[in-house]
Amino acid sequence: MRVTVNPTTCIASGNCGRIAPNVFANRDEDDGFVSLLDEHPPESEWAAVREAEALCPSATIRIAEDAAGRGPS
């Protein structure tokens, strides 16, 4: 799994940082806008990342399959 974010569409809802704090952060010094902590999260984080993508109100989070073909199914 490869995760990307588009910081220009982020509205700082904070959902991603609450749902997947090992992958996303919404830091005060960034006015709550998303920071990507782990572009290639371990499989143990995939469910949380998928939930964060689904709940993102601005579609800022994108998930792509990895070379092994695993990903957002």
N, CA, C and O atoms as a Tripos MOL2 file, in Angstrom:
@<TRIPOS>MOLECULE
protein
  292   291    73     0     0
PROTEIN
NO_CHARGES

@<TRIPOS>ATOM
      1 N           0.8440   -1.1800    0.0000 N.3       1 MET1
      2 CA          0.0000    0.0000    0.0000 C.3       1 MET1
      3 C           0.8840    1.2360    0.0000 C.2       1 MET1
      4 O           1.8690    1.3220    0.7330 O.2       1 MET1
      5 N           0.5060    2.1840   -0.8370 N.am      2 ARG2
      6 CA          1.1750    3.4870   -0.8480 C.3       2 ARG2
      7 C           0.1140    4.5490   -0.6000 C.2       2 ARG2
      8 O          -0.9210    4.5710   -1.2650 O.2       2 ARG2
      9 N           0.3740    5.4120    0.3440 N.am      3 VAL3
     10 CA         -0.5600    6.4610    0.7210 C.3       3 VAL3
     11 C           0.0000    7.8040    0.2790 C.2       3 VAL3
     12 O           1.1860    8.0810    0.4580 O.2       3 VAL3
     13 N          -0.8550    8.6280   -0.2950 N.am      4 THR4
     14 CA         -0.4820   10.0030   -0.6260 C.3       4 THR4
     15 C          -1.5720   10.9300   -0.1080 C.2       4 THR4
     16 O          -2.7170   10.5200    0.0820 O.2       4 THR4
     17 N          -1.2030   12.1650    0.1120 N.am      5 VAL5
     18 CA         -2.1700   13.1860    0.5010 C.3       5 VAL5
     19 C          -1.9590   14.4130   -0.3700 C.2       5 VAL5
     20 O          -0.8480   14.6910   -0.8200 O.2       5 VAL5
     21 N          -3.0270   15.1300   -0.5970 N.am      6 ASN6
     22 CA         -2.9630   16.3820   -1.3290 C.3       6 ASN6
     23 C          -3.2060   17.5040   -0.3240 C.2       6 ASN6
     24 O          -4.3540   17.7960    0.0080 O.2       6 ASN6
     25 N          -2.1480   18.1310    0.1580 N.am      7 PRO7
     26 CA         -2.3120   19.1370    1.2020 C.3       7 PRO7
     27 C          -3.1240   20.3590    0.7700 C.2       7 PRO7
     28 O          -3.6200   21.0990    1.6190 O.2       7 PRO7
     29 N          -3.2640   20.5760   -0.5320 N.am      8 THR8
     30 CA         -4.0250   21.7430   -0.9870 C.3       8 THR8
     31 C          -5.5300   21.5370   -0.8760 C.2       8 THR8
     32 O          -6.2880   22.5060   -0.9110 O.2       8 THR8
     33 N          -5.9780   20.2820   -0.7420 N.am      9 THR9
     34 CA         -7.4120   20.0320   -0.5930 C.3       9 THR9
     35 C          -7.8090   19.7700    0.8570 C.2       9 THR9
     36 O          -8.9990   19.7540    1.1730 O.2       9 THR9
     37 N          -6.8490   19.5680    1.7320 N.am     10 CYS10
     38 CA         -7.1210   19.2730    3.1410 C.3      10 CYS10
     39 C          -7.8820   20.4220    3.7910 C.2      10 CYS10
     40 O          -7.5390   21.5910    3.6110 O.2      10 CYS10
     41 N          -8.9280   20.0740    4.5550 N.am     11 ILE11
     42 CA         -9.6900   21.0960    5.2760 C.3      11 ILE11
     43 C          -9.4800   20.9990    6.7900 C.2      11 ILE11
     44 O         -10.1920   21.6400    7.5620 O.2      11 ILE11
     45 N          -8.5070   20.2000    7.2040 N.am     12 ALA12
     46 CA         -8.1050   20.0740    8.6120 C.3      12 ALA12
     47 C          -9.2260   19.5460    9.5100 C.2      12 ALA12
     48 O          -9.3960   20.0220   10.6330 O.2      12 ALA12
     49 N          -9.9790   18.5780    9.0260 N.am     13 SER13
     50 CA        -11.0430   18.0010    9.8560 C.3      13 SER13
     51 C         -10.4590   17.1980   11.0140 C.2      13 SER13
     52 O         -11.0770   17.0930   12.0740 O.2      13 SER13
     53 N          -9.2580   16.6260   10.8120 N.am     14 GLY14
     54 CA         -8.5940   15.8680   11.8620 C.3      14 GLY14
     55 C          -9.0090   14.4140   11.9360 C.2      14 GLY14
     56 O          -8.4880   13.6720   12.7690 O.2      14 GLY14
     57 N          -9.9400   13.9790   11.0820 N.am     15 ASN15
     58 CA        -10.3790   12.5770   11.1170 C.3      15 ASN15
     59 C          -9.2200   11.6150   10.9300 C.2      15 ASN15
     60 O          -9.1080   10.6290   11.6590 O.2      15 ASN15
     61 N          -8.3580   11.8900    9.9620 N.am     16 CYS16
     62 CA         -7.2780   10.9550    9.6350 C.3      16 CYS16
     63 C          -6.3200   10.7560   10.8030 C.2      16 CYS16
     64 O          -5.9190    9.6280   11.0900 O.2      16 CYS16
     65 N          -5.9520   11.8340   11.4740 N.am     17 GLY17
     66 CA         -5.0390   11.7430   12.6050 C.3      17 GLY17
     67 C          -5.6310   11.0130   13.7910 C.2      17 GLY17
     68 O          -4.9060   10.3690   14.5490 O.2      17 GLY17
     69 N          -6.9420   11.1060   13.9620 N.am     18 ARG18
     70 CA         -7.6120   10.3850   15.0460 C.3      18 ARG18
     71 C          -7.7570    8.9040   14.7110 C.2      18 ARG18
     72 O          -7.6100    8.0520   15.5880 O.2      18 ARG18
     73 N          -8.0430    8.5920   13.4490 N.am     19 ILE19
     74 CA         -8.2980    7.2120   13.0430 C.3      19 ILE19
     75 C          -7.0080    6.4180   12.8410 C.2      19 ILE19
     76 O          -6.9240    5.2510   13.2230 O.2      19 ILE19
     77 N          -6.0070    7.0560   12.2420 N.am     20 ALA20
     78 CA         -4.7420    6.3660   11.9340 C.3      20 ALA20
     79 C          -3.5610    7.2340   12.3670 C.2      20 ALA20
     80 O          -2.8340    7.7530   11.5200 O.2      20 ALA20
     81 N          -3.3630    7.3960   13.6750 N.am     21 PRO21
     82 CA         -2.3220    8.3020   14.1670 C.3      21 PRO21
     83 C          -0.8910    7.8660   13.8690 C.2      21 PRO21
     84 O           0.0360    8.6680   13.9870 O.2      21 PRO21
     85 N          -0.7020    6.6150   13.4890 N.am     22 ASN22
     86 CA          0.6430    6.1690   13.1180 C.3      22 ASN22
     87 C           0.9780    6.5020   11.6700 C.2      22 ASN22
     88 O           2.1240    6.3600   11.2420 O.2      22 ASN22
     89 N          -0.0260    6.9460   10.9190 N.am     23 VAL23
     90 CA          0.1610    7.2400    9.5000 C.3      23 VAL23
     91 C          -0.0530    8.7210    9.2010 C.2      23 VAL23
     92 O           0.6170    9.2780    8.3320 O.2      23 VAL23
     93 N          -0.9800    9.3630    9.9140 N.am     24 PHE24
     94 CA         -1.3040   10.7720    9.6710 C.3      24 PHE24
     95 C          -1.1860   11.5840   10.9510 C.2      24 PHE24
     96 O          -1.3940   11.0690   12.0500 O.2      24 PHE24
     97 N          -0.8520   12.8520   10.7970 N.am     25 ALA25
     98 CA         -0.8300   13.7730   11.9300 C.3      25 ALA25
     99 C          -1.5140   15.0680   11.5120 C.2      25 ALA25
    100 O          -1.4380   15.4930   10.3590 O.2      25 ALA25
    101 N          -2.1770   15.6730   12.4700 N.am     26 ASN26
    102 CA         -2.7960   16.9770   12.2730 C.3      26 ASN26
    103 C          -2.2300   17.8860   13.3630 C.2      26 ASN26
    104 O          -2.8510   18.0980   14.4050 O.2      26 ASN26
    105 N          -1.0540   18.4070   13.1000 N.am     27 ARG27
    106 CA         -0.3080   19.1600   14.1110 C.3      27 ARG27
    107 C          -0.7730   20.6070   14.2280 C.2      27 ARG27
    108 O          -1.1370   21.2440   13.2400 O.2      27 ARG27
    109 N          -0.7510   21.1080   15.4610 N.am     28 ASP28
    110 CA         -1.1190   22.5000   15.7010 C.3      28 ASP28
    111 C          -0.2460   23.4620   14.9010 C.2      28 ASP28
    112 O          -0.7280   24.4690   14.3820 O.2      28 ASP28
    113 N           1.0580   23.1380   14.8080 N.am     29 GLU29
    114 CA          1.9660   24.0430   14.0820 C.3      29 GLU29
    115 C           1.6810   24.0790   12.5790 C.2      29 GLU29
    116 O           2.1620   24.9650   11.8730 O.2      29 GLU29
    117 N           0.9040   23.1210   12.0990 N.am     30 ASP30
    118 CA          0.4790   23.1000   10.6870 C.3      30 ASP30
    119 C          -0.9880   23.5190   10.5660 C.2      30 ASP30
    120 O          -1.6360   23.2400    9.5580 O.2      30 ASP30
    121 N          -1.5040   24.1850   11.5900 N.am     31 ASP31
    122 CA         -2.9050   24.6150   11.6460 C.3      31 ASP31
    123 C          -3.8810   23.4480   11.5100 C.2      31 ASP31
    124 O          -5.0130   23.6360   11.0650 O.2      31 ASP31
    125 N          -3.4530   22.2520   11.8880 N.am     32 GLY32
    126 CA         -4.3150   21.0820   11.8490 C.3      32 GLY32
    127 C          -4.3880   20.3770   10.5100 C.2      32 GLY32
    128 O          -5.0760   19.3650   10.3740 O.2      32 GLY32
    129 N          -3.6800   20.9060    9.5180 N.am     33 PHE33
    130 CA         -3.6860   20.2650    8.2060 C.3      33 PHE33
    131 C          -2.8690   18.9820    8.2490 C.2      33 PHE33
    132 O          -1.9650   18.8420    9.0730 O.2      33 PHE33
    133 N          -3.1820   18.0600    7.3720 N.am     34 VAL34
    134 CA         -2.6080   16.7210    7.4060 C.3      34 VAL34
    135 C          -1.1120   16.7130    7.0900 C.2      34 VAL34
    136 O          -0.6290   17.4390    6.2210 O.2      34 VAL34
    137 N          -0.4110   15.8730    7.8240 N.am     35 SER35
    138 CA          0.9810   15.5140    7.5320 C.3      35 SER35
    139 C           1.0110   14.0030    7.4040 C.2      35 SER35
    140 O           0.4400   13.2930    8.2320 O.2      35 SER35
    141 N           1.6680   13.5150    6.3810 N.am     36 LEU36
    142 CA          1.7890   12.0770    6.1700 C.3      36 LEU36
    143 C           3.0280   11.5790    6.8910 C.2      36 LEU36
    144 O           4.1400   12.0190    6.5990 O.2      36 LEU36
    145 N           2.8420   10.6630    7.8300 N.am     37 LEU37
    146 CA          3.9460   10.1350    8.6230 C.3      37 LEU37
    147 C           4.5570    8.8790    8.0170 C.2      37 LEU37
    148 O           5.7430    8.6090    8.2060 O.2      37 LEU37
    149 N           3.7500    8.1090    7.2890 N.am     38 ASP38
    150 CA          4.2330    6.8360    6.7530 C.3      38 ASP38
    151 C           3.5770    6.5770    5.4000 C.2      38 ASP38
    152 O           2.4100    6.1900    5.3370 O.2      38 ASP38
    153 N           4.3170    6.7890    4.3290 N.am     39 GLU39
    154 CA          3.8160    6.6130    2.9730 C.3      39 GLU39
    155 C           3.5260    5.1470    2.6440 C.2      39 GLU39
    156 O           2.6600    4.8490    1.8220 O.2      39 GLU39
    157 N           4.2530    4.2380    3.2900 N.am     40 HIS40
    158 CA          4.0840    2.7940    3.0880 C.3      40 HIS40
    159 C           3.8120    2.1270    4.4400 C.2      40 HIS40
    160 O           4.6900    1.4620    4.9900 O.2      40 HIS40
    161 N           2.6100    2.3010    4.9720 N.am     41 PRO41
    162 CA          2.3250    1.7470    6.2970 C.3      41 PRO41
    163 C           2.3170    0.2210    6.2880 C.2      41 PRO41
    164 O           2.0420   -0.3990    5.2600 O.2      41 PRO41
    165 N           2.6210   -0.3790    7.4400 N.am     42 PRO42
    166 CA          2.5660   -1.8380    7.5360 C.3      42 PRO42
    167 C           1.1170   -2.3130    7.4100 C.2      42 PRO42
    168 O           0.1730   -1.5510    7.6180 O.2      42 PRO42
    169 N           0.9740   -3.5660    7.0710 N.am     43 GLU43
    170 CA         -0.3590   -4.1440    6.8620 C.3      43 GLU43
    171 C          -1.2540   -3.9740    8.0880 C.2      43 GLU43
    172 O          -2.4750   -3.8840    7.9560 O.2      43 GLU43
    173 N          -0.6740   -3.9310    9.2420 N.am     44 SER44
    174 CA         -1.4580   -3.7530   10.4690 C.3      44 SER44
    175 C          -2.1870   -2.4090   10.5140 C.2      44 SER44
    176 O          -3.1270   -2.2460   11.2910 O.2      44 SER44
    177 N          -1.7680   -1.4510    9.6950 N.am     45 GLU45
    178 CA         -2.3830   -0.1190    9.6530 C.3      45 GLU45
    179 C          -3.3760    0.0430    8.5080 C.2      45 GLU45
    180 O          -4.0800    1.0510    8.4420 O.2      45 GLU45
    181 N          -3.4450   -0.9340    7.6070 N.am     46 TRP46
    182 CA         -4.2370   -0.7620    6.3870 C.3      46 TRP46
    183 C          -5.7120   -0.4870    6.6490 C.2      46 TRP46
    184 O          -6.3000    0.3650    5.9840 O.2      46 TRP46
    185 N          -6.3110   -1.1730    7.5830 N.am     47 ALA47
    186 CA         -7.7360   -0.9640    7.8650 C.3      47 ALA47
    187 C          -7.9910    0.4650    8.3300 C.2      47 ALA47
    188 O          -8.9550    1.0990    7.8990 O.2      47 ALA47
    189 N          -7.1370    0.9690    9.2030 N.am     48 ALA48
    190 CA         -7.2880    2.3320    9.6970 C.3      48 ALA48
    191 C          -7.0770    3.3500    8.5730 C.2      48 ALA48
    192 O          -7.7890    4.3510    8.4970 O.2      48 ALA48
    193 N          -6.1020    3.0940    7.7060 N.am     49 VAL49
    194 CA         -5.8430    4.0050    6.5860 C.3      49 VAL49
    195 C          -7.0430    4.0230    5.6350 C.2      49 VAL49
    196 O          -7.4390    5.0860    5.1560 O.2      49 VAL49
    197 N          -7.6110    2.8670    5.3660 N.am     50 ARG50
    198 CA         -8.7950    2.7970    4.4910 C.3      50 ARG50
    199 C          -9.9640    3.5590    5.1060 C.2      50 ARG50
    200 O         -10.6960    4.2590    4.4070 O.2      50 ARG50
    201 N         -10.1320    3.4190    6.4090 N.am     51 GLU51
    202 CA        -11.2090    4.1450    7.0900 C.3      51 GLU51
    203 C         -10.9670    5.6480    7.0220 C.2      51 GLU51
    204 O         -11.8950    6.4190    6.7760 O.2      51 GLU51
    205 N          -9.7240    6.0640    7.2390 N.am     52 ALA52
    206 CA         -9.3930    7.4850    7.1600 C.3      52 ALA52
    207 C          -9.6690    8.0310    5.7570 C.2      52 ALA52
    208 O         -10.1880    9.1370    5.6050 O.2      52 ALA52
    209 N          -9.3200    7.2490    4.7380 N.am     53 GLU53
    210 CA         -9.5940    7.6780    3.3620 C.3      53 GLU53
    211 C         -11.1040    7.8240    3.1430 C.2      53 GLU53
    212 O         -11.5570    8.8060    2.5550 O.2      53 GLU53
    213 N         -11.8620    6.8620    3.6080 N.am     54 ALA54
    214 CA        -13.3130    6.8850    3.4130 C.3      54 ALA54
    215 C         -13.9810    8.0410    4.1500 C.2      54 ALA54
    216 O         -14.9710    8.5920    3.6700 O.2      54 ALA54
    217 N         -13.4470    8.4120    5.3120 N.am     55 LEU55
    218 CA        -14.0550    9.4660    6.1180 C.3      55 LEU55
    219 C         -13.5140   10.8630    5.8330 C.2      55 LEU55
    220 O         -14.0090   11.8440    6.3890 O.2      55 LEU55
    221 N         -12.5110   10.9620    4.9800 N.am     56 CYS56
    222 CA        -11.9410   12.2730    4.6720 C.3      56 CYS56
    223 C         -12.9630   13.0950    3.8750 C.2      56 CYS56
    224 O         -13.3170   12.7120    2.7600 O.2      56 CYS56
    225 N         -13.4410   14.2170    4.4260 N.am     57 PRO57
    226 CA        -14.4870   14.9790    3.7490 C.3      57 PRO57
    227 C         -14.0220   15.6990    2.4790 C.2      57 PRO57
    228 O         -14.8480   16.1490    1.6840 O.2      57 PRO57
    229 N         -12.7170   15.8090    2.2890 N.am     58 SER58
    230 CA        -12.2090   16.5320    1.1230 C.3      58 SER58
    231 C         -11.4680   15.6370    0.1340 C.2      58 SER58
    232 O         -10.8390   16.1310   -0.8010 O.2      58 SER58
    233 N         -11.5400   14.3290    0.3360 N.am     59 ALA59
    234 CA        -10.8700   13.3580   -0.5520 C.3      59 ALA59
    235 C          -9.3830   13.6610   -0.7160 C.2      59 ALA59
    236 O          -8.8240   13.5240   -1.8050 O.2      59 ALA59
    237 N          -8.7590   14.0680    0.3700 N.am     60 THR60
    238 CA         -7.3370   14.4230    0.3780 C.3      60 THR60
    239 C          -6.4380   13.1870    0.3610 C.2      60 THR60
    240 O          -5.3190   13.2400   -0.1490 O.2      60 THR60
    241 N          -6.9200   12.0910    0.9090 N.am     61 ILE61
    242 CA         -6.1240   10.8670    1.0450 C.3      61 ILE61
    243 C          -6.3600    9.9530   -0.1440 C.2      61 ILE61
    244 O          -7.4980    9.7260   -0.5560 O.2      61 ILE61
    245 N          -5.2660    9.4320   -0.6900 N.am     62 ARG62
    246 CA         -5.3350    8.4700   -1.7920 C.3      62 ARG62
    247 C          -4.5250    7.2320   -1.4220 C.2      62 ARG62
    248 O          -3.4490    7.3280   -0.8320 O.2      62 ARG62
    249 N          -5.0620    6.0780   -1.7790 N.am     63 ILE63
    250 CA         -4.3760    4.8090   -1.5490 C.3      63 ILE63
    251 C          -4.1220    4.1630   -2.8990 C.2      63 ILE63
    252 O          -5.0110    4.1110   -3.7490 O.2      63 ILE63
    253 N          -2.9010    3.6690   -3.0940 N.am     64 ALA64
    254 CA         -2.5390    2.9470   -4.3170 C.3      64 ALA64
    255 C          -2.0330    1.5660   -3.9360 C.2      64 ALA64
    256 O          -1.4630    1.3740   -2.8610 O.2      64 ALA64
    257 N          -2.2460    0.6180   -4.8200 N.am     65 GLU65
    258 CA         -1.7450   -0.7250   -4.5790 C.3      65 GLU65
    259 C          -0.2320   -0.7320   -4.6410 C.2      65 GLU65
    260 O           0.3790    0.0940   -5.3190 O.2      65 GLU65
    261 N           0.3670   -1.6710   -3.9280 N.am     66 ASP66
    262 CA          1.8160   -1.8080   -3.9710 C.3      66 ASP66
    263 C           2.1970   -2.7530   -5.1080 C.2      66 ASP66
    264 O           1.3270   -3.2560   -5.8200 O.2      66 ASP66
    265 N           3.4730   -2.9900   -5.2720 N.am     67 ALA67
    266 CA          3.9900   -3.8210   -6.3660 C.3      67 ALA67
    267 C           3.4680   -5.2540   -6.3120 C.2      67 ALA67
    268 O           3.3980   -5.9270   -7.3410 O.2      67 ALA67
    269 N           3.1060   -5.7190   -5.1410 N.am     68 ALA68
    270 CA          2.5990   -7.0850   -4.9850 C.3      68 ALA68
    271 C           1.1100   -7.1760   -5.3230 C.2      68 ALA68
    272 O           0.5150   -8.2530   -5.2720 O.2      68 ALA68
    273 N           0.5180   -6.0270   -5.6700 N.am     69 GLY69
    274 CA         -0.8910   -6.0350   -6.0180 C.3      69 GLY69
    275 C          -1.8360   -5.9160   -4.8550 C.2      69 GLY69
    276 O          -3.0530   -5.9940   -5.0250 O.2      69 GLY69
    277 N          -1.2820   -5.7260   -3.6610 N.am     70 ARG70
    278 CA         -2.1300   -5.5470   -2.4810 C.3      70 ARG70
    279 C          -2.4860   -4.0690   -2.3930 C.2      70 ARG70
    280 O          -1.7230   -3.2110   -2.8370 O.2      70 ARG70
    281 N          -3.5960   -3.7930   -1.8420 N.am     71 GLY71
    282 CA         -3.9340   -2.3970   -1.7060 C.3      71 GLY71
    283 C          -5.3560   -2.1780   -1.2670 C.2      71 GLY71
    284 O          -5.8610   -2.8830   -0.3930 O.2      71 GLY71
    285 N          -5.9930   -1.2190   -1.8580 N.am     72 PRO72
    286 CA         -7.2470   -0.7150   -1.2920 C.3      72 PRO72
    287 C          -8.4830   -1.5630   -1.5150 C.2      72 PRO72
    288 O          -9.5850   -1.0700   -1.2750 O.2      72 PRO72
    289 N          -8.3770   -2.7700   -1.9470 N.am     73 SER73
    290 CA         -9.5620   -3.5820   -2.2450 C.3      73 SER73
    291 C         -10.6020   -3.5590   -1.1510 C.2      73 SER73
    292 O         -11.6450   -4.2000   -1.2770 O.2      73 SER73
@<TRIPOS>BOND
     1     1     2 1
     2     2     3 1
     3     3     4 2
     4     3     5 am
     5     5     6 1
     6     6     7 1
     7     7     8 2
     8     7     9 am
     9     9    10 1
    10    10    11 1
    11    11    12 2
    12    11    13 am
    13    13    14 1
    14    14    15 1
    15    15    16 2
    16    15    17 am
    17    17    18 1
    18    18    19 1
    19    19    20 2
    20    19    21 am
    21    21    22 1
    22    22    23 1
    23    23    24 2
    24    23    25 am
    25    25    26 1
    26    26    27 1
    27    27    28 2
    28    27    29 am
    29    29    30 1
    30    30    31 1
    31    31    32 2
    32    31    33 am
    33    33    34 1
    34    34    35 1
    35    35    36 2
    36    35    37 am
    37    37    38 1
    38    38    39 1
    39    39    40 2
    40    39    41 am
    41    41    42 1
    42    42    43 1
    43    43    44 2
    44    43    45 am
    45    45    46 1
    46    46    47 1
    47    47    48 2
    48    47    49 am
    49    49    50 1
    50    50    51 1
    51    51    52 2
    52    51    53 am
    53    53    54 1
    54    54    55 1
    55    55    56 2
    56    55    57 am
    57    57    58 1
    58    58    59 1
    59    59    60 2
    60    59    61 am
    61    61    62 1
    62    62    63 1
    63    63    64 2
    64    63    65 am
    65    65    66 1
    66    66    67 1
    67    67    68 2
    68    67    69 am
    69    69    70 1
    70    70    71 1
    71    71    72 2
    72    71    73 am
    73    73    74 1
    74    74    75 1
    75    75    76 2
    76    75    77 am
    77    77    78 1
    78    78    79 1
    79    79    80 2
    80    79    81 am
    81    81    82 1
    82    82    83 1
    83    83    84 2
    84    83    85 am
    85    85    86 1
    86    86    87 1
    87    87    88 2
    88    87    89 am
    89    89    90 1
    90    90    91 1
    91    91    92 2
    92    91    93 am
    93    93    94 1
    94    94    95 1
    95    95    96 2
    96    95    97 am
    97    97    98 1
    98    98    99 1
    99    99   100 2
   100    99   101 am
   101   101   102 1
   102   102   103 1
   103   103   104 2
   104   103   105 am
   105   105   106 1
   106   106   107 1
   107   107   108 2
   108   107   109 am
   109   109   110 1
   110   110   111 1
   111   111   112 2
   112   111   113 am
   113   113   114 1
   114   114   115 1
   115   115   116 2
   116   115   117 am
   117   117   118 1
   118   118   119 1
   119   119   120 2
   120   119   121 am
   121   121   122 1
   122   122   123 1
   123   123   124 2
   124   123   125 am
   125   125   126 1
   126   126   127 1
   127   127   128 2
   128   127   129 am
   129   129   130 1
   130   130   131 1
   131   131   132 2
   132   131   133 am
   133   133   134 1
   134   134   135 1
   135   135   136 2
   136   135   137 am
   137   137   138 1
   138   138   139 1
   139   139   140 2
   140   139   141 am
   141   141   142 1
   142   142   143 1
   143   143   144 2
   144   143   145 am
   145   145   146 1
   146   146   147 1
   147   147   148 2
   148   147   149 am
   149   149   150 1
   150   150   151 1
   151   151   152 2
   152   151   153 am
   153   153   154 1
   154   154   155 1
   155   155   156 2
   156   155   157 am
   157   157   158 1
   158   158   159 1
   159   159   160 2
   160   159   161 am
   161   161   162 1
   162   162   163 1
   163   163   164 2
   164   163   165 am
   165   165   166 1
   166   166   167 1
   167   167   168 2
   168   167   169 am
   169   169   170 1
   170   170   171 1
   171   171   172 2
   172   171   173 am
   173   173   174 1
   174   174   175 1
   175   175   176 2
   176   175   177 am
   177   177   178 1
   178   178   179 1
   179   179   180 2
   180   179   181 am
   181   181   182 1
   182   182   183 1
   183   183   184 2
   184   183   185 am
   185   185   186 1
   186   186   187 1
   187   187   188 2
   188   187   189 am
   189   189   190 1
   190   190   191 1
   191   191   192 2
   192   191   193 am
   193   193   194 1
   194   194   195 1
   195   195   196 2
   196   195   197 am
   197   197   198 1
   198   198   199 1
   199   199   200 2
   200   199   201 am
   201   201   202 1
   202   202   203 1
   203   203   204 2
   204   203   205 am
   205   205   206 1
   206   206   207 1
   207   207   208 2
   208   207   209 am
   209   209   210 1
   210   210   211 1
   211   211   212 2
   212   211   213 am
   213   213   214 1
   214   214   215 1
   215   215   216 2
   216   215   217 am
   217   217   218 1
   218   218   219 1
   219   219   220 2
   220   219   221 am
   221   221   222 1
   222   222   223 1
   223   223   224 2
   224   223   225 am
   225   225   226 1
   226   226   227 1
   227   227   228 2
   228   227   229 am
   229   229   230 1
   230   230   231 1
   231   231   232 2
   232   231   233 am
   233   233   234 1
   234   234   235 1
   235   235   236 2
   236   235   237 am
   237   237   238 1
   238   238   239 1
   239   239   240 2
   240   239   241 am
   241   241   242 1
   242   242   243 1
   243   243   244 2
   244   243   245 am
   245   245   246 1
   246   246   247 1
   247   247   248 2
   248   247   249 am
   249   249   250 1
   250   250   251 1
   251   251   252 2
   252   251   253 am
   253   253   254 1
   254   254   255 1
   255   255   256 2
   256   255   257 am
   257   257   258 1
   258   258   259 1
   259   259   260 2
   260   259   261 am
   261   261   262 1
   262   262   263 1
   263   263   264 2
   264   263   265 am
   265   265   266 1
   266   266   267 1
   267   267   268 2
   268   267   269 am
   269   269   270 1
   270   270   271 1
   271   271   272 2
   272   271   273 am
   273   273   274 1
   274   274   275 1
   275   275   276 2
   276   275   277 am
   277   277   278 1
   278   278   279 1
   279   279   280 2
   280   279   281 am
   281   281   282 1
   282   282   283 1
   283   283   284 2
   284   283   285 am
   285   285   286 1
   286   286   287 1
   287   287   288 2
   288   287   289 am
   289   289   290 1
   290   290   291 1
   291   291   292 2
@<TRIPOS>SUBSTRUCTURE
     1 MET1         2 RESIDUE 1 A MET
     2 ARG2         6 RESIDUE 1 A ARG
     3 VAL3        10 RESIDUE 1 A VAL
     4 THR4        14 RESIDUE 1 A THR
     5 VAL5        18 RESIDUE 1 A VAL
     6 ASN6        22 RESIDUE 1 A ASN
     7 PRO7        26 RESIDUE 1 A PRO
     8 THR8        30 RESIDUE 1 A THR
     9 THR9        34 RESIDUE 1 A THR
    10 CYS10       38 RESIDUE 1 A CYS
    11 ILE11       42 RESIDUE 1 A ILE
    12 ALA12       46 RESIDUE 1 A ALA
    13 SER13       50 RESIDUE 1 A SER
    14 GLY14       54 RESIDUE 1 A GLY
    15 ASN15       58 RESIDUE 1 A ASN
    16 CYS16       62 RESIDUE 1 A CYS
    17 GLY17       66 RESIDUE 1 A GLY
    18 ARG18       70 RESIDUE 1 A ARG
    19 ILE19       74 RESIDUE 1 A ILE
    20 ALA20       78 RESIDUE 1 A ALA
    21 PRO21       82 RESIDUE 1 A PRO
    22 ASN22       86 RESIDUE 1 A ASN
    23 VAL23       90 RESIDUE 1 A VAL
    24 PHE24       94 RESIDUE 1 A PHE
    25 ALA25       98 RESIDUE 1 A ALA
    26 ASN26      102 RESIDUE 1 A ASN
    27 ARG27      106 RESIDUE 1 A ARG
    28 ASP28      110 RESIDUE 1 A ASP
    29 GLU29      114 RESIDUE 1 A GLU
    30 ASP30      118 RESIDUE 1 A ASP
    31 ASP31      122 RESIDUE 1 A ASP
    32 GLY32      126 RESIDUE 1 A GLY
    33 PHE33      130 RESIDUE 1 A PHE
    34 VAL34      134 RESIDUE 1 A VAL
    35 SER35      138 RESIDUE 1 A SER
    36 LEU36      142 RESIDUE 1 A LEU
    37 LEU37      146 RESIDUE 1 A LEU
    38 ASP38      150 RESIDUE 1 A ASP
    39 GLU39      154 RESIDUE 1 A GLU
    40 HIS40      158 RESIDUE 1 A HIS
    41 PRO41      162 RESIDUE 1 A PRO
    42 PRO42      166 RESIDUE 1 A PRO
    43 GLU43      170 RESIDUE 1 A GLU
    44 SER44      174 RESIDUE 1 A SER
    45 GLU45      178 RESIDUE 1 A GLU
    46 TRP46      182 RESIDUE 1 A TRP
    47 ALA47      186 RESIDUE 1 A ALA
    48 ALA48      190 RESIDUE 1 A ALA
    49 VAL49      194 RESIDUE 1 A VAL
    50 ARG50      198 RESIDUE 1 A ARG
    51 GLU51      202 RESIDUE 1 A GLU
    52 ALA52      206 RESIDUE 1 A ALA
    53 GLU53      210 RESIDUE 1 A GLU
    54 ALA54      214 RESIDUE 1 A ALA
    55 LEU55      218 RESIDUE 1 A LEU
    56 CYS56      222 RESIDUE 1 A CYS
    57 PRO57      226 RESIDUE 1 A PRO
    58 SER58      230 RESIDUE 1 A SER
    59 ALA59      234 RESIDUE 1 A ALA
    60 THR60      238 RESIDUE 1 A THR
    61 ILE61      242 RESIDUE 1 A ILE
    62 ARG62      246 RESIDUE 1 A ARG
    63 ILE63      250 RESIDUE 1 A ILE
    64 ALA64      254 RESIDUE 1 A ALA
    65 GLU65      258 RESIDUE 1 A GLU
    66 ASP66      262 RESIDUE 1 A ASP
    67 ALA67      266 RESIDUE 1 A ALA
    68 ALA68      270 RESIDUE 1 A ALA
    69 GLY69      274 RESIDUE 1 A GLY
    70 ARG70      278 RESIDUE 1 A ARG
    71 GLY71      282 RESIDUE 1 A GLY
    72 PRO72      286 RESIDUE 1 A PRO
    73 SER73      290 RESIDUE 1 A SER
